[in-house]
C-alpha cells in the first residue's frame, strides 16, 4: 500500500519538516491520532511497521473520486482511520465519477448556486476558476465536518506543500494536505490506487474556460511544470498533461 522513501533526500527533508507541523497541532487532536499520524511519517522515513488497527478517529476526506483523493482515502483507511468521504456534487461531474464516489460510500453535499458563483464572474470574464472552485468545495466539506463533529479534514489536492502547510489548525478544525504530508508523488499515488490511471488535466468547466480564453492554458501548464520541478510528476507525466491541456 505505502512504501518508504528510501534515500530520496528531498522527500526525507520534507517528511522531517512535516514532523514539526504535526507537533504544532498535537494539542488539537487526540494522542492516539497524533501517534498514528507520526507512525505514518516514520514508516515513510524508515519502513518501521506500525499497528494499523482501527482507532476510531473520524477523518472527513474531500473526495472527488480522482487519483489523489482516492489514494488519500485508501491510505488513511489502511492506517486505521475512520474515513468519511465527502463529495461536493458539482454540475460538471459525470455519472461515471458519481458512481465511483458512491462505491466508496461517499456522502454527497451540495454547493448552492455553484454555477452562479463560478460562471459569470470567472468563466465569462476569462478568469481562472480552479482556485475559486477548490475554495468552495473545501468550505462545504469543512462545514459538513463541523456540523458532524469531525475534527480532521483531509484533502488530496496538494502534493507540494511542506511543513506547516501540510497539516495545520484552521479555527476548530485540523486541515491535512495528505499527499504533501507523506511526500507522495503522482507515480506513488497511481500505484496506490491500482497502477492504472488516465492522466487528464481539469474538468469540463475548466475546458470551457480554455475555449473561451485560451491564454488561461498557460496557468495550467505552469502548474504542471511547478509540480514537475518539485518531482511530484515525472517528465513523461508532465508531457502527457501538457498535451492534454493544449488539446482542449
One Martini backbone bead per residue (centre of mass of N, CA, C, O) as a GRO file, in nm:
protein
  248
    1UNK     BB    1   0.063   0.059  -0.027
    2UNK     BB    2   0.318   0.172   0.135
    3UNK     BB    3   0.633   0.340   0.091
    4UNK     BB    4   0.939   0.402   0.136
    5UNK     BB    5   1.184   0.656   0.042
    6UNK     BB    6   1.457   0.613   0.136
    7UNK     BB    7   1.721   0.816  -0.018
    8UNK     BB    8   1.535   1.056  -0.060
    9UNK     BB    9   1.618   1.368   0.020
   10UNK     BB   10   1.367   1.546  -0.029
   11UNK     BB   11   1.157   1.369   0.115
   12UNK     BB   12   1.299   1.359   0.387
   13UNK     BB   13   1.293   1.659   0.441
   14UNK     BB   14   0.984   1.693   0.433
   15UNK     BB   15   0.913   1.489   0.658
   16UNK     BB   16   1.075   1.624   0.886
   17UNK     BB   17   0.916   1.891   0.866
   18UNK     BB   18   0.632   1.757   0.930
   19UNK     BB   19   0.679   1.704   1.226
   20UNK     BB   20   0.648   1.999   1.316
   21UNK     BB   21   0.354   2.030   1.230
   22UNK     BB   22   0.240   1.805   1.411
   23UNK     BB   23   0.323   1.933   1.683
   24UNK     BB   24   0.135   2.192   1.653
   25UNK     BB   25  -0.142   1.988   1.662
   26UNK     BB   26  -0.143   1.801   1.913
   27UNK     BB   27  -0.358   1.967   2.097
   28UNK     BB   28  -0.607   1.910   1.873
   29UNK     BB   29  -0.558   1.604   1.920
   30UNK     BB   30  -0.536   1.299   1.980
   31UNK     BB   31  -0.294   1.084   2.080
   32UNK     BB   32  -0.361   0.854   1.880
   33UNK     BB   33  -0.360   1.030   1.630
   34UNK     BB   34  -0.077   1.135   1.652
   35UNK     BB   35   0.067   0.856   1.654
   36UNK     BB   36  -0.036   0.762   1.372
   37UNK     BB   37   0.082   0.997   1.204
   38UNK     BB   38   0.373   0.952   1.295
   39UNK     BB   39   0.394   0.658   1.189
   40UNK     BB   40   0.367   0.733   0.891
   41UNK     BB   41   0.625   0.896   0.867
   42UNK     BB   42   0.818   0.677   0.976
   43UNK     BB   43   0.757   0.475   0.753
   44UNK     BB   44   0.865   0.652   0.522
   45UNK     BB   45   1.158   0.675   0.647
   46UNK     BB   46   1.210   0.349   0.765
   47UNK     BB   47   0.977   0.104   0.756
   48UNK     BB   48   0.828   0.101   1.015
   49UNK     BB   49   0.604  -0.067   1.156
   50UNK     BB   50   0.243  -0.059   1.246
   51UNK     BB   51  -0.041  -0.014   1.401
   52UNK     BB   52  -0.367  -0.072   1.208
   53UNK     BB   53  -0.581  -0.042   1.393
   54UNK     BB   54  -0.858   0.080   1.490
   55UNK     BB   55  -0.923   0.426   1.639
   56UNK     BB   56  -1.194   0.613   1.568
   57UNK     BB   57  -1.093   0.833   1.379
   58UNK     BB   58  -1.228   1.091   1.215
   59UNK     BB   59  -1.213   1.157   0.853
   60UNK     BB   60  -1.253   1.408   0.628
   61UNK     BB   61  -1.282   1.365   0.274
   62UNK     BB   62  -1.214   1.526  -0.011
   63UNK     BB   63  -1.410   1.369  -0.270
   64UNK     BB   64  -1.360   1.326  -0.631
   65UNK     BB   65  -1.240   1.035  -0.744
   66UNK     BB   66  -0.960   1.078  -0.778
   67UNK     BB   67  -0.640   0.991  -0.728
   68UNK     BB   68  -0.569   1.156  -0.470
   69UNK     BB   69  -0.829   1.100  -0.296
   70UNK     BB   70  -0.813   0.792  -0.314
   71UNK     BB   71  -0.538   0.757  -0.178
   72UNK     BB   72  -0.611   0.894   0.082
   73UNK     BB   73  -0.836   0.701   0.165
   74UNK     BB   74  -0.674   0.433   0.158
   75UNK     BB   75  -0.447   0.502   0.360
   76UNK     BB   76  -0.621   0.582   0.603
   77UNK     BB   77  -0.763   0.309   0.627
   78UNK     BB   78  -0.505   0.137   0.651
   79UNK     BB   79  -0.422   0.312   0.924
   80UNK     BB   80  -0.723   0.321   1.098
   81UNK     BB   81  -0.923   0.517   0.989
   82UNK     BB   82  -1.234   0.697   0.990
   83UNK     BB   83  -1.360   0.740   0.682
   84UNK     BB   84  -1.523   1.036   0.532
   85UNK     BB   85  -1.651   1.079   0.235
   86UNK     BB   86  -1.672   1.398   0.055
   87UNK     BB   87  -1.903   1.506  -0.202
   88UNK     BB   88  -1.919   1.753  -0.425
   89UNK     BB   89  -2.192   1.813  -0.626
   90UNK     BB   90  -2.113   1.876  -0.947
   91UNK     BB   91  -2.216   1.958  -1.269
   92UNK     BB   92  -1.941   1.828  -1.412
   93UNK     BB   93  -2.021   1.555  -1.319
   94UNK     BB   94  -2.023   1.240  -1.399
   95UNK     BB   95  -2.152   0.928  -1.361
   96UNK     BB   96  -1.885   0.779  -1.321
   97UNK     BB   97  -1.790   0.948  -1.080
   98UNK     BB   98  -2.039   0.907  -0.897
   99UNK     BB   99  -2.015   0.596  -0.884
  100UNK     BB  100  -1.740   0.587  -0.753
  101UNK     BB  101  -1.817   0.739  -0.499
  102UNK     BB  102  -2.033   0.539  -0.404
  103UNK     BB  103  -1.835   0.289  -0.373
  104UNK     BB  104  -1.703   0.455  -0.109
  105UNK     BB  105  -1.936   0.592   0.066
  106UNK     BB  106  -2.035   0.864   0.007
  107UNK     BB  107  -2.106   1.205   0.082
  108UNK     BB  108  -2.337   1.420  -0.038
  109UNK     BB  109  -2.300   1.761  -0.143
  110UNK     BB  110  -2.392   2.100  -0.165
  111UNK     BB  111  -2.358   2.402  -0.380
  112UNK     BB  112  -2.504   2.677  -0.381
  113UNK     BB  113  -2.475   2.847  -0.671
  114UNK     BB  114  -2.218   2.758  -0.821
  115UNK     BB  115  -2.246   2.869  -1.117
  116UNK     BB  116  -2.292   3.166  -1.027
  117UNK     BB  117  -1.998   3.186  -0.910
  118UNK     BB  118  -1.827   3.082  -1.164
  119UNK     BB  119  -1.925   3.183  -1.446
  120UNK     BB  120  -1.961   3.496  -1.459
  121UNK     BB  121  -1.692   3.590  -1.293
  122UNK     BB  122  -1.500   3.389  -1.458
  123UNK     BB  123  -1.550   3.264  -1.743
  124UNK     BB  124  -1.673   3.524  -1.885
  125UNK     BB  125  -1.380   3.674  -1.804
  126UNK     BB  126  -1.130   3.475  -1.819
  127UNK     BB  127  -1.095   3.337  -1.538
  128UNK     BB  128  -0.980   3.160  -1.305
  129UNK     BB  129  -1.124   2.855  -1.125
  130UNK     BB  130  -0.976   2.654  -0.932
  131UNK     BB  131  -0.949   2.815  -0.668
  132UNK     BB  132  -1.251   2.874  -0.627
  133UNK     BB  133  -1.353   2.585  -0.631
  134UNK     BB  134  -1.183   2.475  -0.398
  135UNK     BB  135  -1.294   2.666  -0.182
  136UNK     BB  136  -1.588   2.574  -0.200
  137UNK     BB  137  -1.544   2.278  -0.131
  138UNK     BB  138  -1.395   2.312   0.140
  139UNK     BB  139  -1.615   2.470   0.285
  140UNK     BB  140  -1.826   2.242   0.265
  141UNK     BB  141  -1.665   2.018   0.409
  142UNK     BB  142  -1.610   2.174   0.671
  143UNK     BB  143  -1.906   2.213   0.743
  144UNK     BB  144  -1.972   1.916   0.775
  145UNK     BB  145  -1.768   1.854   0.995
  146UNK     BB  146  -1.880   2.045   1.209
  147UNK     BB  147  -2.177   1.930   1.217
  148UNK     BB  148  -2.031   1.620   1.283
  149UNK     BB  149  -1.767   1.625   1.470
  150UNK     BB  150  -1.515   1.669   1.277
  151UNK     BB  151  -1.172   1.750   1.304
  152UNK     BB  152  -1.065   1.618   1.032
  153UNK     BB  153  -0.941   1.748   0.713
  154UNK     BB  154  -0.890   1.596   0.402
  155UNK     BB  155  -0.662   1.630   0.120
  156UNK     BB  156  -0.548   1.551  -0.233
  157UNK     BB  157  -0.458   1.841  -0.395
  158UNK     BB  158  -0.153   1.833  -0.250
  159UNK     BB  159   0.204   1.772  -0.325
  160UNK     BB  160   0.389   2.037  -0.215
  161UNK     BB  161   0.346   2.082   0.063
  162UNK     BB  162   0.517   2.188   0.360
  163UNK     BB  163   0.499   2.152   0.674
  164UNK     BB  164   0.282   2.392   0.790
  165UNK     BB  165   0.089   2.306   0.527
  166UNK     BB  166   0.028   1.993   0.572
  167UNK     BB  167  -0.051   2.072   0.882
  168UNK     BB  168  -0.335   2.254   1.029
  169UNK     BB  169  -0.494   2.509   1.179
  170UNK     BB  170  -0.865   2.583   1.145
  171UNK     BB  171  -0.978   2.677   1.397
  172UNK     BB  172  -1.163   2.379   1.481
  173UNK     BB  173  -0.959   2.258   1.275
  174UNK     BB  174  -0.780   2.003   1.085
  175UNK     BB  175  -0.558   2.028   0.816
  176UNK     BB  176  -0.489   1.769   0.559
  177UNK     BB  177  -0.226   1.737   0.328
  178UNK     BB  178  -0.158   1.429   0.246
  179UNK     BB  179   0.053   1.398   0.018
  180UNK     BB  180   0.241   1.606   0.151
  181UNK     BB  181   0.274   1.471   0.432
  182UNK     BB  182   0.403   1.201   0.261
  183UNK     BB  183   0.550   1.267  -0.005
  184UNK     BB  184   0.374   1.222  -0.259
  185UNK     BB  185   0.362   1.103  -0.575
  186UNK     BB  186   0.206   1.021  -0.864
  187UNK     BB  187   0.317   0.735  -0.893
  188UNK     BB  188   0.234   0.641  -0.610
  189UNK     BB  189  -0.065   0.699  -0.634
  190UNK     BB  190  -0.122   0.505  -0.870
  191UNK     BB  191  -0.029   0.251  -0.720
  192UNK     BB  192  -0.235   0.264  -0.486
  193UNK     BB  193  -0.499   0.254  -0.694
  194UNK     BB  194  -0.364   0.015  -0.918
  195UNK     BB  195  -0.166   0.125  -1.176
  196UNK     BB  196  -0.416   0.285  -1.322
  197UNK     BB  197  -0.426   0.600  -1.518
  198UNK     BB  198  -0.582   0.872  -1.663
  199UNK     BB  199  -0.432   1.148  -1.785
  200UNK     BB  200  -0.585   1.454  -1.681
  201UNK     BB  201  -0.685   1.800  -1.718
  202UNK     BB  202  -0.940   1.866  -1.542
  203UNK     BB  203  -1.259   1.998  -1.646
  204UNK     BB  204  -1.530   2.100  -1.821
  205UNK     BB  205  -1.507   2.393  -1.709
  206UNK     BB  206  -1.212   2.440  -1.785
  207UNK     BB  207  -1.250   2.384  -2.088
  208UNK     BB  208  -1.437   2.621  -2.130
  209UNK     BB  209  -1.227   2.832  -2.060
  210UNK     BB  210  -1.022   2.761  -2.280
  211UNK     BB  211  -1.211   2.837  -2.517
  212UNK     BB  212  -1.258   3.137  -2.425
  213UNK     BB  213  -0.945   3.144  -2.280
  214UNK     BB  214  -0.651   3.028  -2.394
  215UNK     BB  215  -0.442   3.178  -2.203
  216UNK     BB  216  -0.510   2.996  -1.941
  217UNK     BB  217  -0.328   2.749  -2.006
  218UNK     BB  218  -0.060   2.854  -1.882
  219UNK     BB  219  -0.138   2.810  -1.585
  220UNK     BB  220  -0.157   2.500  -1.606
  221UNK     BB  221   0.129   2.455  -1.712
  222UNK     BB  222   0.273   2.580  -1.468
  223UNK     BB  223   0.171   2.372  -1.269
  224UNK     BB  224   0.303   2.127  -1.397
  225UNK     BB  225   0.596   2.237  -1.381
  226UNK     BB  226   0.604   2.272  -1.075
  227UNK     BB  227   0.559   1.964  -1.014
  228UNK     BB  228   0.811   1.874  -1.170
  229UNK     BB  229   1.030   2.027  -1.013
  230UNK     BB  230   0.925   1.871  -0.741
  231UNK     BB  231   0.874   1.559  -0.833
  232UNK     BB  232   0.561   1.481  -0.861
  233UNK     BB  233   0.642   1.464  -1.159
  234UNK     BB  234   0.710   1.334  -1.447
  235UNK     BB  235   0.800   1.413  -1.759
  236UNK     BB  236   0.590   1.226  -1.892
  237UNK     BB  237   0.344   1.334  -1.741
  238UNK     BB  238   0.374   1.628  -1.822
  239UNK     BB  239   0.342   1.588  -2.124
  240UNK     BB  240   0.058   1.464  -2.115
  241UNK     BB  241  -0.081   1.710  -1.977
  242UNK     BB  242  -0.002   1.932  -2.178
  243UNK     BB  243  -0.137   1.804  -2.426
  244UNK     BB  244  -0.419   1.811  -2.302
  245UNK     BB  245  -0.441   2.114  -2.271
  246UNK     BB  246  -0.387   2.190  -2.575
  247UNK     BB  247  -0.643   2.014  -2.684
  248UNK     BB  248  -0.890   2.195  -2.555
   0.00000   0.00000   0.00000
